[in-house]
Amino acid sequence: MIENRPFLNILAHLTLILGVAAVALPVWVAFVASTHPVSSLISGTVPLLPGPDLVKNYSRMLSSGVSTMGTPPVGLMMMNSLIMALAIAIGKIAISMTSAFAIVYFRFRFRMLAFWCIFITMMLPVEVRIVPTFKVVADLGMLNSYAGLSIPLIASATATFLFRQVFLTIPDELTEAARIDGAGPMKFFRDILLPLSRTNMAALFVILFIYGWNQYLWPLLITTDSSYYTIVAGIKRMADSVDGVPQWNLVMATAILAMLPPVLVVIFMQRLFVKGLVETEK
């Protein structure tokens, strides 16, 4: 029996409204700041209503950027971030699926030891291994390159663990039926495992795309050529202007533009994303 208590309904709605306001207010302030001239923000106070320079500020950042801040146009930085995020997401999914496939369906010595060695790497984030990773990338000549931006971040113990758990839920009868029909390992992987893992791949793609898009420390460390700046690292460089006071209206415009691709990915893949997180039966 579900009780209908008006007070609890009002409290729940107030909590939701406060939560939305806490999340949306900083975004609104950033958007408003991006529509004003820089003179309106020098005093340290931000207006709460949009200003007259919306088209001017956004078109300037998309077309030419701000040379005095040492950053290229936002379009180039967003393209770099897109390439990096796609390479990380697709690479992590491909490597994790094949490694989980090998661990679950192939019988070889030290199979579980290999899995636990992969799993333990979850305790070693990029920040812990940043110096040796940078040394390897520099020795391989991958500084200021898309390979240097993405390859060191492709391996994922979390994704391997996720696909291992998904593959363990697939009935043994399906594997036996495929073997009787003469399907080899790669045909079984391609025709059975991939379709059954579609929703999980979609959910993981959304998470990994946002993870790659929001990378800050690694791109900031290995890129010195402005043609390889990512959008997040570019915002940091714009905010650290050494020639004077940062042009916060342009910085906020860039921040708003940087939010759009992850939001669009979540919106367009929302159904598959939710289904991949809650689906438990195959």
C-alpha positions as CSV (number, residue, x, y, z in Angstrom):
1,M,0.0,0.0,0.0
2,I,1.4,3.4,-1.1
3,E,0.5,6.3,1.2
4,N,-0.4,9.6,-0.4
5,R,0.9,12.3,2.0
6,P,0.8,15.8,0.6
7,F,3.5,17.0,2.9
8,L,6.0,14.4,1.7
9,N,5.1,15.2,-1.9
10,I,5.8,18.9,-1.3
11,L,9.1,18.1,0.5
12,A,10.2,15.8,-2.3
13,H,9.5,18.4,-5.0
14,L,11.2,21.1,-2.9
15,T,14.3,18.9,-2.6
16,L,14.3,18.3,-6.3
17,I,13.9,22.0,-7.1
18,L,16.8,22.9,-4.7
19,G,19.0,20.2,-6.3
20,V,18.3,21.4,-9.8
21,A,18.9,25.0,-8.8
22,A,22.2,24.1,-7.2
23,V,23.3,22.4,-10.4
24,A,21.8,24.9,-12.9
25,L,22.8,28.2,-11.2
26,P,26.5,28.0,-11.9
27,V,25.8,27.1,-15.5
28,W,23.4,30.0,-15.8
29,V,26.0,32.4,-14.3
30,A,28.6,31.2,-16.7
31,F,26.2,31.6,-19.6
32,V,25.3,35.1,-18.5
33,A,28.9,36.1,-18.1
34,S,29.7,34.9,-21.6
35,T,27.1,37.4,-23.0
36,H,28.6,40.5,-21.5
37,P,31.6,42.6,-22.4
38,V,34.7,42.1,-20.2
39,S,34.2,45.6,-18.7
40,S,31.0,44.4,-17.0
41,L,32.9,41.7,-15.1
42,I,36.0,43.6,-14.0
43,S,34.3,44.7,-10.8
44,G,34.0,41.1,-9.7
45,T,30.2,40.9,-9.8
46,V,28.4,39.0,-12.5
47,P,24.9,40.2,-13.8
48,L,22.1,37.7,-13.6
49,L,20.6,38.6,-16.9
50,P,22.1,38.0,-20.4
51,G,24.0,40.9,-22.0
52,P,24.3,42.2,-25.6
53,D,27.5,40.5,-26.7
54,L,26.3,36.9,-27.0
55,V,26.8,36.6,-30.8
56,K,30.0,38.6,-30.7
57,N,31.7,36.6,-28.0
58,Y,30.7,33.2,-29.3
59,S,31.5,33.9,-32.9
60,R,34.9,35.3,-31.9
61,M,35.8,32.2,-30.0
62,L,34.6,29.8,-32.7
63,S,36.3,31.7,-35.5
64,S,39.6,33.1,-34.3
65,G,40.1,32.5,-30.6
66,V,42.2,34.9,-28.6
67,S,45.8,35.1,-29.7
68,T,46.8,37.1,-26.6
69,M,45.8,34.1,-24.4
70,G,47.9,31.7,-26.4
71,T,45.0,29.5,-27.4
72,P,43.7,28.5,-30.9
73,P,40.1,28.8,-32.0
74,V,37.6,26.9,-29.9
75,G,36.6,24.8,-32.9
76,L,40.1,23.3,-33.2
77,M,40.4,22.6,-29.5
78,M,37.0,20.9,-29.5
79,M,38.0,18.8,-32.5
80,N,41.2,17.7,-30.6
81,S,39.1,16.8,-27.6
82,L,36.6,14.9,-29.8
83,I,39.3,12.9,-31.4
84,M,40.9,12.1,-28.0
85,A,37.5,11.2,-26.4
86,L,36.5,8.9,-29.3
87,A,39.9,7.2,-29.4
88,I,39.8,6.6,-25.6
89,A,36.2,5.4,-25.6
90,I,36.5,3.1,-28.6
91,G,39.9,1.9,-27.7
92,K,38.9,1.0,-24.1
93,I,35.9,-0.9,-25.3
94,A,37.7,-2.8,-27.9
95,I,40.6,-3.8,-25.7
96,S,38.4,-4.6,-22.7
97,M,36.0,-6.8,-24.6
98,T,38.8,-8.8,-26.2
99,S,40.6,-9.2,-22.9
100,A,37.4,-10.2,-21.0
101,F,36.6,-12.6,-23.9
102,A,40.0,-14.3,-23.5
103,I,39.7,-14.5,-19.7
104,V,36.2,-16.0,-19.7
105,Y,36.2,-18.3,-22.7
106,F,39.8,-19.5,-23.0
107,R,41.5,-21.9,-20.6
108,F,45.2,-21.1,-20.1
109,R,47.6,-21.2,-17.3
110,F,47.5,-18.3,-14.8
111,R,44.2,-17.1,-16.4
112,M,42.9,-15.7,-13.1
113,L,46.3,-14.3,-12.2
114,A,46.2,-12.3,-15.4
115,F,42.7,-11.1,-14.5
116,W,43.7,-10.0,-11.0
117,C,46.8,-8.3,-12.4
118,I,44.5,-6.3,-14.7
119,F,42.1,-5.6,-11.9
120,I,44.8,-4.3,-9.5
121,T,45.7,-1.6,-11.9
122,M,42.5,0.2,-10.8
123,M,44.5,1.3,-7.8
124,L,47.0,3.1,-10.0
125,P,45.3,6.1,-11.6
126,V,47.0,8.3,-14.2
127,E,48.2,10.8,-11.6
128,V,50.2,8.1,-9.8
129,R,52.0,6.8,-12.9
130,I,52.2,10.2,-14.6
131,V,56.0,10.6,-14.6
132,P,57.0,7.1,-16.0
133,T,54.1,7.4,-18.5
134,F,55.4,10.7,-19.7
135,K,58.9,9.3,-20.0
136,V,57.7,6.5,-22.2
137,V,55.6,8.7,-24.4
138,A,58.5,11.2,-24.8
139,D,60.9,8.4,-25.7
140,L,58.5,7.1,-28.3
141,G,58.2,10.6,-29.8
142,M,54.5,10.9,-29.2
143,L,54.4,14.3,-27.5
144,N,52.1,16.7,-29.3
145,S,50.3,14.0,-31.1
146,Y,46.8,12.4,-31.0
147,A,48.5,9.0,-30.2
148,G,50.2,10.5,-27.2
149,L,46.9,12.0,-26.0
150,S,44.9,8.8,-26.2
151,I,47.0,5.6,-26.2
152,P,48.3,5.9,-22.6
153,L,44.7,6.2,-21.4
154,I,43.2,3.4,-23.4
155,A,43.7,0.4,-21.0
156,S,40.9,0.0,-18.6
157,A,40.6,-2.5,-15.7
158,T,37.0,-1.3,-14.9
159,A,35.8,-2.0,-18.5
160,T,37.4,-5.4,-18.5
161,F,35.8,-6.3,-15.2
162,L,32.4,-5.1,-16.6
163,F,32.6,-7.2,-19.7
164,R,33.8,-10.2,-17.8
165,Q,30.7,-10.0,-15.6
166,V,28.5,-9.6,-18.7
167,F,30.1,-12.6,-20.4
168,L,29.7,-14.8,-17.3
169,T,25.9,-14.2,-17.4
170,I,25.7,-15.8,-20.9
171,P,24.3,-19.3,-20.7
172,D,26.7,-22.2,-21.3
173,E,24.1,-23.7,-23.6
174,L,24.5,-20.9,-26.0
175,T,28.3,-21.5,-26.1
176,E,27.7,-25.2,-26.7
177,A,25.2,-24.5,-29.4
178,A,27.6,-22.2,-31.2
179,R,30.4,-24.8,-31.0
180,I,28.1,-27.6,-32.4
181,D,27.2,-25.3,-35.3
182,G,30.8,-25.0,-36.1
183,A,31.3,-21.4,-35.0
184,G,35.0,-20.6,-34.2
185,P,36.0,-18.3,-31.3
186,M,36.0,-15.1,-33.4
187,K,32.7,-15.9,-35.1
188,F,31.2,-16.6,-31.7
189,F,32.6,-13.3,-30.5
190,R,31.3,-11.4,-33.5
191,D,27.9,-12.9,-34.0
192,I,26.8,-13.6,-30.4
193,L,28.8,-11.7,-27.8
194,L,28.8,-8.4,-29.6
195,P,25.0,-8.2,-30.2
196,L,24.3,-9.3,-26.6
197,S,26.7,-6.7,-25.2
198,R,25.3,-3.8,-27.3
199,T,23.6,-2.0,-24.4
200,N,26.5,-2.4,-22.1
201,M,28.8,-1.1,-24.8
202,A,26.6,2.0,-25.2
203,A,26.5,2.7,-21.5
204,L,30.2,2.3,-21.2
205,F,30.8,4.5,-24.3
206,V,28.9,7.4,-22.7
207,I,31.0,7.1,-19.5
208,L,34.3,6.8,-21.3
209,F,33.5,9.6,-23.8
210,I,32.9,12.0,-20.9
211,Y,36.0,10.7,-19.1
212,G,38.1,11.3,-22.2
213,W,36.5,14.7,-23.0
214,N,37.2,16.0,-19.4
215,Q,40.8,14.9,-19.3
216,Y,42.9,17.8,-17.8
217,L,46.2,16.8,-16.4
218,W,47.5,14.5,-19.2
219,P,46.8,16.9,-22.2
220,L,48.1,19.8,-20.2
221,L,51.4,17.9,-19.6
222,I,52.2,16.5,-23.0
223,T,51.0,19.3,-25.4
224,T,53.1,22.4,-26.0
225,D,52.0,22.9,-29.6
226,S,48.7,24.9,-29.6
227,S,47.4,22.9,-32.6
228,Y,47.0,19.9,-30.2
229,Y,45.4,21.8,-27.2
230,T,42.2,20.2,-25.9
231,I,39.3,22.3,-24.8
232,V,39.7,21.7,-21.1
233,A,43.4,22.4,-21.1
234,G,42.7,25.4,-23.3
235,I,40.3,26.9,-20.7
236,K,42.9,26.6,-18.1
237,R,45.5,28.4,-20.3
238,M,43.0,31.1,-21.0
239,A,42.3,31.6,-17.3
240,D,46.0,31.9,-16.6
241,S,46.6,34.8,-18.9
242,V,49.9,36.5,-18.0
243,D,49.4,39.6,-20.0
244,G,46.7,41.0,-17.7
245,V,43.3,40.3,-16.4
246,P,41.8,37.2,-18.1
247,Q,38.9,38.0,-20.4
248,W,36.3,36.1,-18.3
249,N,33.5,36.6,-20.8
250,L,35.4,34.7,-23.4
251,V,36.6,32.1,-20.9
252,M,32.9,31.5,-19.9
253,A,31.9,31.3,-23.5
254,T,34.5,28.6,-24.1
255,A,33.3,26.7,-21.0
256,I,29.7,26.7,-22.2
257,L,30.8,25.5,-25.6
258,A,32.9,22.7,-24.0
259,M,29.8,21.4,-22.2
260,L,27.8,20.9,-25.4
261,P,29.3,17.6,-26.8
262,P,29.0,15.6,-23.6
263,V,25.5,16.8,-23.0
264,L,24.5,15.9,-26.6
265,V,26.1,12.4,-26.2
266,V,24.1,11.8,-23.0
267,I,20.9,13.0,-24.6
268,F,21.1,11.0,-27.8
269,M,22.3,7.8,-26.0
270,Q,20.2,8.2,-22.9
271,R,17.9,5.2,-23.5
272,L,20.7,2.8,-24.3
273,F,22.8,4.3,-21.4
274,V,20.1,3.6,-18.8
275,K,19.2,0.2,-20.3
276,G,22.9,-0.8,-20.2
277,L,23.2,0.1,-16.5
278,V,20.0,-1.7,-15.3
279,E,19.9,-4.7,-17.6
280,T,20.8,-7.8,-15.7
281,E,19.4,-10.6,-17.8
282,K,20.3,-11.7,-21.3
